[in-house]
Amino acid sequence: MTDGFVRVPFYVEESGKKTFFLPDCRMSGGYEIGARGKEKERGIESYWTALDKLVAMEQPRFRRRNEQGNFGTVTCQPGDVEEVSRSFIELECAKHGG
């Protein structure tokens, strides 16, 4: 594992809680990012590939589980990113795949 931190987009839920794009956002077919329609990318197996593409978006969008456990697409505000430990992400990848 490489030490250091990685910039990860987050979405602010109605409750005020931040939901980060982390390996637990993985669906059975991989990660799903982008706007609905033609821009949406589905089935990205690698978390790191999905993160790279997500960070490059003007307004990052990704699917995550909501409080009811259902997957839904959220749109991050530009600049809503925080640094997350790379070692933490690697551990989460081992748990969730990707």
C-alpha positions as CSV (number, residue, x, y, z in Angstrom):
1,M,0.0,0.0,0.0
2,T,1.1,3.5,-0.8
3,D,1.0,6.0,2.0
4,G,-0.6,9.3,1.4
5,F,-4.0,10.7,0.7
6,V,-6.4,10.7,-2.3
7,R,-8.9,13.4,-3.2
8,V,-12.4,11.9,-3.2
9,P,-15.7,13.6,-4.2
10,F,-18.6,13.6,-1.7
11,Y,-22.3,14.3,-1.8
12,V,-24.0,16.1,1.0
13,E,-27.2,14.2,1.9
14,E,-30.4,16.1,3.1
15,S,-29.4,15.1,6.6
16,G,-26.1,17.0,6.2
17,K,-24.1,13.7,6.2
18,K,-21.4,13.5,3.6
19,T,-21.4,10.4,1.4
20,F,-18.0,9.8,-0.2
21,F,-17.3,7.9,-3.4
22,L,-15.6,4.9,-1.7
23,P,-15.4,1.2,-2.6
24,D,-18.7,0.6,-0.7
25,C,-20.5,2.3,-3.6
26,R,-19.7,-0.8,-5.7
27,M,-22.8,-2.4,-7.2
28,S,-22.9,-6.1,-8.3
29,G,-21.8,-5.1,-11.8
30,G,-19.1,-2.6,-10.7
31,Y,-19.2,1.1,-10.2
32,E,-21.6,3.4,-12.0
33,I,-20.7,7.1,-12.6
34,G,-21.9,10.0,-14.7
35,A,-25.2,11.6,-15.6
36,R,-28.2,9.6,-16.7
37,G,-28.3,8.8,-20.4
38,K,-25.4,8.7,-22.8
39,E,-22.8,10.0,-20.3
40,K,-23.4,7.3,-17.7
41,E,-20.7,4.7,-17.4
42,R,-21.7,1.4,-16.0
43,G,-19.8,-1.7,-14.8
44,I,-16.4,-0.1,-14.1
45,E,-14.7,-2.8,-12.2
46,S,-11.7,-0.9,-10.9
47,Y,-12.4,1.6,-8.1
48,W,-9.3,3.6,-9.1
49,T,-10.4,3.9,-12.7
50,A,-13.9,5.0,-11.6
51,L,-12.4,7.5,-9.2
52,D,-10.1,9.0,-11.9
53,K,-13.0,9.5,-14.2
54,L,-15.3,10.9,-11.5
55,V,-12.7,13.4,-10.4
56,A,-12.3,14.6,-14.0
57,M,-16.0,15.4,-14.2
58,E,-17.2,19.0,-13.9
59,Q,-20.0,17.8,-11.6
60,P,-19.3,14.3,-10.4
61,R,-22.2,11.9,-10.3
62,F,-22.2,8.4,-8.8
63,R,-24.6,5.8,-7.6
64,R,-24.6,4.9,-3.9
65,R,-26.9,3.2,-1.4
66,N,-29.4,5.5,0.3
67,E,-30.6,5.1,3.8
68,Q,-33.2,2.5,2.6
69,G,-30.4,0.5,1.0
70,N,-31.4,1.3,-2.6
71,F,-28.9,2.6,-5.2
72,G,-29.5,6.1,-6.5
73,T,-27.5,8.6,-8.4
74,V,-26.2,11.7,-6.6
75,T,-24.6,14.8,-8.0
76,C,-21.7,16.4,-6.1
77,Q,-21.2,20.2,-6.1
78,P,-18.1,21.3,-7.9
79,G,-15.2,21.4,-5.4
80,D,-16.9,19.0,-2.9
81,V,-13.8,16.8,-2.4
82,E,-11.8,15.8,0.7
83,E,-8.6,13.9,1.1
84,V,-9.0,10.3,2.3
85,S,-6.2,8.0,3.3
86,R,-5.1,5.8,0.5
87,S,-4.5,2.9,2.9
88,F,-8.1,3.2,4.2
89,I,-9.3,3.0,0.6
90,E,-7.2,0.0,-0.2
91,L,-8.6,-1.8,2.9
92,E,-12.2,-1.0,1.7
93,C,-11.3,-2.2,-1.8
94,A,-10.3,-5.6,-0.3
95,K,-13.7,-5.8,1.5
96,H,-16.0,-4.6,-1.4
97,G,-14.0,-5.5,-4.5
98,G,-12.6,-3.1,-7.1
